[in-house]
Protein backbone atom coordinates (compact mmCIF):
# COMPACT_ATOMS: atom_id res chain seq x y z
CA UNK A 1 0.00 0.00 0.00
CA UNK A 2 1.25 3.46 -0.88
CA UNK A 3 1.15 6.26 1.68
CA UNK A 4 0.75 9.87 0.52
CA UNK A 5 1.53 13.13 2.34
CA UNK A 6 1.74 16.57 0.70
CA UNK A 7 1.99 14.82 -2.67
CA UNK A 8 4.95 12.68 -1.54
CA UNK A 9 4.57 8.91 -1.65
CA UNK A 10 6.18 5.86 -0.05
CA UNK A 11 5.44 2.22 0.57
CA UNK A 12 5.49 0.64 4.03
CA UNK A 13 8.96 -0.14 5.32
CA UNK A 14 11.44 0.47 8.15
CA UNK A 15 10.63 3.44 10.40
CA UNK A 16 13.95 5.10 9.50
CA UNK A 17 12.83 5.37 5.87
CA UNK A 18 9.74 7.34 6.87
CA UNK A 19 12.00 10.12 8.17
CA UNK A 20 13.57 10.80 4.74
CA UNK A 21 12.08 12.79 1.84
CA UNK A 22 13.83 12.80 -1.55
CA UNK A 23 12.94 15.77 -3.77
CA UNK A 24 13.42 15.85 -7.54
CA UNK A 25 12.51 18.32 -10.27
CA UNK A 26 9.79 16.60 -12.28
CA UNK A 27 8.81 13.19 -13.62
CA UNK A 28 9.14 12.73 -17.39
CA UNK A 29 7.13 9.49 -17.11
CA UNK A 30 3.93 11.18 -15.91
CA UNK A 31 2.26 13.02 -13.04
CA UNK A 32 1.32 10.05 -10.84
CA UNK A 33 2.98 10.93 -7.52
CA UNK A 34 3.57 7.25 -6.72
CA UNK A 35 6.15 7.23 -9.51
CA UNK A 36 8.15 10.28 -8.41
CA UNK A 37 11.84 9.25 -8.54
CA UNK A 38 10.72 5.67 -9.08
CA UNK A 39 13.58 3.18 -9.35
CA UNK A 40 12.49 1.67 -12.68
CA UNK A 41 13.69 1.66 -15.35
CA UNK A 42 17.24 1.24 -13.98
CA UNK A 43 18.48 4.06 -16.23
CA UNK A 44 15.97 6.56 -14.80
CA UNK A 45 17.08 9.16 -12.25
CA UNK A 46 15.40 7.14 -9.48
CA UNK A 47 17.01 3.93 -10.71
CA UNK A 48 20.49 5.47 -10.70
CA UNK A 49 19.86 7.08 -7.32
CA UNK A 50 18.73 3.81 -5.72
CA UNK A 51 21.34 1.49 -7.26
CA UNK A 52 24.43 3.47 -8.19
CA UNK A 53 24.42 6.36 -5.71
CA UNK A 54 22.62 5.13 -2.58
CA UNK A 55 23.45 1.45 -3.09
CA UNK A 56 20.33 0.25 -1.27
CA UNK A 57 17.70 -2.40 -2.01
CA UNK A 58 14.66 -1.12 -3.90
CA UNK A 59 11.69 -2.59 -2.04
CA UNK A 60 13.28 -2.83 1.39
CA UNK A 61 15.01 0.57 1.64
CA UNK A 62 14.44 2.83 -1.38
CA UNK A 63 10.69 2.70 -2.08
CA UNK A 64 9.86 3.19 1.64
CA UNK A 65 11.62 6.59 1.50
CA UNK A 66 9.27 9.50 0.86
CA UNK A 67 9.69 10.66 -2.78
CA UNK A 68 8.31 13.75 -4.50
CA UNK A 69 8.90 16.07 -7.46
CA UNK A 70 8.53 19.83 -7.15
CA UNK A 71 6.82 20.27 -10.51
CA UNK A 72 4.50 18.42 -12.84
CA UNK A 73 5.61 18.87 -16.43
CA UNK A 74 8.15 21.60 -17.12
CA UNK A 75 10.13 22.97 -14.18
CA UNK A 76 8.74 26.32 -13.04
CA UNK A 77 10.80 28.29 -10.48
CA UNK A 78 7.80 29.97 -8.83
CA UNK A 79 5.86 26.72 -8.54
CA UNK A 80 8.97 24.97 -7.23
CA UNK A 81 9.56 27.60 -4.53
CA UNK A 82 5.94 27.41 -3.39
CA UNK A 83 6.11 23.62 -3.28
CA UNK A 84 9.43 23.73 -1.36
CA UNK A 85 7.88 25.99 1.27
CA UNK A 86 5.00 23.54 1.66
CA UNK A 87 7.38 20.58 2.06
CA UNK A 88 9.38 22.41 4.76
CA UNK A 89 6.25 22.62 6.90
CA UNK A 90 4.90 20.10 9.38
CA UNK A 91 5.59 16.65 7.96
CA UNK A 92 6.72 13.17 9.01
CA UNK A 93 10.22 13.62 7.54
CA UNK A 94 13.19 15.09 9.40
CA UNK A 95 15.62 14.83 6.47
CA UNK A 96 15.04 16.31 3.02
CA UNK A 97 17.40 15.27 0.21
CA UNK A 98 17.49 17.87 -2.57
CA UNK A 99 18.48 16.53 -5.99
CA UNK A 100 20.14 19.08 -8.26
CA UNK A 101 20.74 22.82 -8.28
CA UNK A 102 17.23 23.79 -9.42
CA UNK A 103 15.72 21.94 -6.45
CA UNK A 104 18.34 23.35 -4.09
CA UNK A 105 17.58 26.89 -5.31
CA UNK A 106 13.87 26.36 -4.68
CA UNK A 107 14.75 25.56 -1.05
CA UNK A 108 17.14 28.53 -0.82
CA UNK A 109 20.41 26.56 -0.51
CA UNK A 110 22.94 25.81 -3.26
CA UNK A 111 26.50 24.53 -3.22
CA UNK A 112 28.94 24.98 -6.09
CA UNK A 113 29.76 21.25 -6.20
CA UNK A 114 26.15 20.21 -5.59
CA UNK A 115 26.84 18.63 -2.17
CA UNK A 116 25.37 20.41 0.86
CA UNK A 117 24.56 19.55 4.46
CA UNK A 118 22.75 22.01 6.68
CA UNK A 119 20.20 22.17 9.46
CA UNK A 120 19.10 25.69 8.57
CA UNK A 121 16.45 26.78 7.63
CA UNK A 122 14.84 23.45 8.44
CA UNK A 123 15.61 23.46 12.18
CA UNK A 124 18.10 21.98 14.65
CA UNK A 125 16.70 18.43 14.56
CA UNK A 126 15.84 18.49 10.88
CA UNK A 127 18.29 18.34 7.99
CA UNK A 128 18.58 19.44 4.38
CA UNK A 129 21.06 17.51 2.25
CA UNK A 130 21.86 18.42 -1.32
CA UNK A 131 23.22 16.06 -3.94
CA UNK A 132 23.90 16.63 -7.62
CA UNK A 133 21.05 15.43 -9.79
CA UNK A 134 21.17 11.66 -10.52
CA UNK A 135 20.62 12.22 -14.23
CA UNK A 136 22.79 10.27 -16.64
CA UNK A 137 23.97 13.64 -17.96
CA UNK A 138 25.66 14.48 -14.63
CA UNK A 139 29.02 12.83 -15.20
CA UNK A 140 30.43 13.44 -11.71
CA UNK A 141 28.56 10.27 -10.64
CA UNK A 142 30.97 8.32 -12.87
CA UNK A 143 33.64 8.99 -10.22
CA UNK A 144 33.33 6.47 -7.35
CA UNK A 145 34.77 9.08 -4.94
CA UNK A 146 31.66 11.25 -5.48
CA UNK A 147 29.39 8.24 -4.90
CA UNK A 148 31.24 7.49 -1.64
CA UNK A 149 31.01 11.15 -0.62
CA UNK A 150 27.22 11.05 -1.08
CA UNK A 151 26.93 7.80 0.89
CA UNK A 152 29.09 9.18 3.71
CA UNK A 153 26.89 12.26 3.88
CA UNK A 154 23.74 10.11 3.97
CA UNK A 155 25.21 7.84 6.67
CA UNK A 156 25.94 10.89 8.81
CA UNK A 157 22.36 12.22 8.67
CA UNK A 158 20.43 8.91 8.43
CA UNK A 159 22.62 6.20 10.01
CA UNK A 160 19.81 3.63 10.40
CA UNK A 161 19.64 3.11 6.62
CA UNK A 162 22.36 0.87 5.08
CA UNK A 163 23.63 3.32 2.44
CA UNK A 164 26.03 1.57 0.11
CA UNK A 165 25.40 -1.98 1.24
CA UNK A 166 24.81 -3.22 -2.34
CA UNK A 167 27.80 -3.95 -4.55
CA UNK A 168 27.32 -1.16 -7.05
CA UNK A 169 30.94 -0.53 -8.03
CA UNK A 170 30.33 -2.11 -11.43
CA UNK A 171 26.86 -0.62 -11.91
CA UNK A 172 26.09 1.59 -14.84
CA UNK A 173 25.86 5.21 -13.63
LINGI-V438791 format. One record per residue. N is the residue number from 1. RES is the residue in three letters. PHI is phi in whole degrees, 0 to 359 (NA if undefined). OMEGA is omega in degrees with one decimal (999 if undefined). Layout:
N/RES/PHI/OMEGA
N/RES/PHI/OMEGA
//
This chain:
1/UNK/NA/-179.2
2/UNK/264/174.5
3/UNK/265/178.2
4/UNK/233/174.4
5/UNK/207/-178.4
6/UNK/51/179.4
7/UNK/84/176.2
8/UNK/273/-179.8
9/UNK/229/175.1
10/UNK/198/171.3
11/UNK/259/179.0
12/UNK/298/180.0
13/UNK/183/-179.0
14/UNK/304/-179.3
15/UNK/306/-178.6
16/UNK/301/-179.1
17/UNK/292/-179.7
18/UNK/289/178.2
19/UNK/263/-174.5
20/UNK/243/173.2
21/UNK/243/175.6
22/UNK/254/-175.4
23/UNK/243/175.9
24/UNK/249/-178.4
25/UNK/278/-176.8
26/UNK/195/-176.9
27/UNK/255/179.3
28/UNK/288/-178.2
29/UNK/270/178.1
30/UNK/142/-174.3
31/UNK/260/179.7
32/UNK/295/-174.8
33/UNK/299/177.9
34/UNK/293/-178.4
35/UNK/254/174.8
36/UNK/296/-179.9
37/UNK/50/179.4
38/UNK/296/-173.4
39/UNK/272/174.5
40/UNK/231/-3.0
41/UNK/291/-177.2
42/UNK/302/179.9
43/UNK/273/177.3
44/UNK/287/177.7
45/UNK/302/178.6
46/UNK/295/178.1
47/UNK/296/177.4
48/UNK/294/180.0
49/UNK/299/-178.1
50/UNK/295/-172.7
51/UNK/274/-171.1
52/UNK/283/-172.4
53/UNK/271/-179.2
54/UNK/283/-179.6
55/UNK/63/-179.3
56/UNK/237/179.0
57/UNK/293/-176.7
58/UNK/296/-174.7
59/UNK/285/-176.2
60/UNK/280/-172.0
61/UNK/239/-174.8
62/UNK/277/-177.4
63/UNK/296/173.7
64/UNK/285/172.5
65/UNK/285/173.1
66/UNK/294/-179.9
67/UNK/225/-180.0
68/UNK/205/171.1
69/UNK/248/-179.5
70/UNK/288/-174.8
71/UNK/230/170.3
72/UNK/257/-176.2
73/UNK/79/-177.7
74/UNK/294/179.5
75/UNK/289/179.3
76/UNK/236/-175.2
77/UNK/302/-178.6
78/UNK/294/176.9
79/UNK/298/-179.3
80/UNK/296/179.1
81/UNK/296/178.8
82/UNK/296/179.2
83/UNK/294/178.4
84/UNK/299/178.5
85/UNK/301/178.2
86/UNK/299/-177.2
87/UNK/290/177.1
88/UNK/283/-178.8
89/UNK/287/-178.9
90/UNK/299/-176.7
91/UNK/202/-178.7
92/UNK/287/-176.4
93/UNK/271/175.9
94/UNK/242/177.5
95/UNK/224/176.2
96/UNK/242/179.8
97/UNK/259/-175.8
98/UNK/260/-175.1
99/UNK/259/175.7
100/UNK/97/-176.0
101/UNK/294/-179.8
102/UNK/298/178.8
103/UNK/292/178.3
104/UNK/300/178.2
105/UNK/299/179.9
106/UNK/298/178.6
107/UNK/269/176.3
108/UNK/84/177.8
109/UNK/223/179.1
110/UNK/216/174.4
111/UNK/244/-177.8
112/UNK/301/-178.2
113/UNK/269/178.3
114/UNK/90/-179.3
115/UNK/260/177.2
116/UNK/223/172.1
117/UNK/216/-178.9
118/UNK/205/172.3
119/UNK/258/178.3
120/UNK/263/2.3
121/UNK/269/-171.3
122/UNK/278/176.9
123/UNK/118/-173.8
124/UNK/294/179.6
125/UNK/253/-178.9
126/UNK/230/-171.6
127/UNK/237/167.2
128/UNK/247/175.2
129/UNK/235/177.3
130/UNK/245/175.2
131/UNK/232/172.4
132/UNK/301/-178.6
133/UNK/298/-179.2
134/UNK/278/177.6
135/UNK/298/175.1
136/UNK/296/178.4
137/UNK/280/-179.9
138/UNK/270/-170.7
139/UNK/285/179.9
140/UNK/297/176.8
141/UNK/286/175.1
142/UNK/286/179.4
143/UNK/267/-177.5
144/UNK/302/178.5
145/UNK/297/177.4
146/UNK/290/176.2
147/UNK/299/179.9
148/UNK/296/176.9
149/UNK/299/178.8
150/UNK/298/-179.6
151/UNK/295/177.6
152/UNK/298/177.5
153/UNK/299/-179.9
154/UNK/294/177.7
155/UNK/297/-178.7
156/UNK/293/-175.0
157/UNK/263/178.9
158/UNK/217/-173.3
159/UNK/293/-177.8
160/UNK/283/-179.8
161/UNK/258/-175.0
162/UNK/280/-179.5
163/UNK/302/175.5
164/UNK/82/-178.5
165/UNK/279/175.4
166/UNK/275/175.5
167/UNK/281/-177.0
168/UNK/245/-178.7
169/UNK/306/-177.5
170/UNK/262/-179.9
171/UNK/289/174.0
172/UNK/282/-179.0
173/UNK/295/999
//
